Amino acid sequence: MWIKVISVVVLGFLALESQAQSYEDKRCKCICPSVSSVLNNTDETNRMLIIDNVPPTKCNCDGVILPRVGDKIKGKEQEFCPRCECKNEIRNTTIIKVVVIIVIWIISLLACYMAFLSCLDPLLNKRVKANYQEHTNEDEESSTPSSSSHPMGVRSTDLLNRVGHQQDKWKRQVREQRKNIYDRHTMLN
């Protein structure tokens, strides 16, 4: 079982490592209107998204956008560049990898714990079922003649009588308290 968990974690780490090679920790993300908006052409109305790996000082229209679309907008660079929004983004893929590995590890531990409990449950239920005796209604036991001769039957009916007596006493006290509060506006001591 542990071999499977470790292999899943290692494969996840290797997958993240291979993906990390295609993504950089630092990048420049530029969002610009379509080139047709500058050329007064309505053929294309989608915004452009350009992501490039350039130093932070070159994360602007001149460093990212113009090398790609400069030939399409010749002479209209001053009109096109102010409409572009370029942001330098930095992320730490190492922290992302560590968090993913921790999450996978916790999920695998919880799965192992669930498997352990599901294997343990039948063993515990066998022991509980062996010690369990069906409980019948105590009123039915007290009405049968065999239960009154049995000491447990006498104790259970005596206990029920005492509980019933205490319940009746409590109900009388509650009725008296209500009468005093609502009629006489006094409280019992």
PyMOL commands that set and color helices and strands:
alter all, ss='L'
color gray80, all
select helices_A, chain A and resi 2-20+35-37+56-58+61-69+77-83+93-131+138-143+145-149+151-184
alter helices_A, ss='H'
color red, helices_A
select strands_A, chain A and resi 26-32+48-52+85-90
alter strands_A, ss='S'
color yellow, strands_A
deselect
rebuild
show_as cartoon
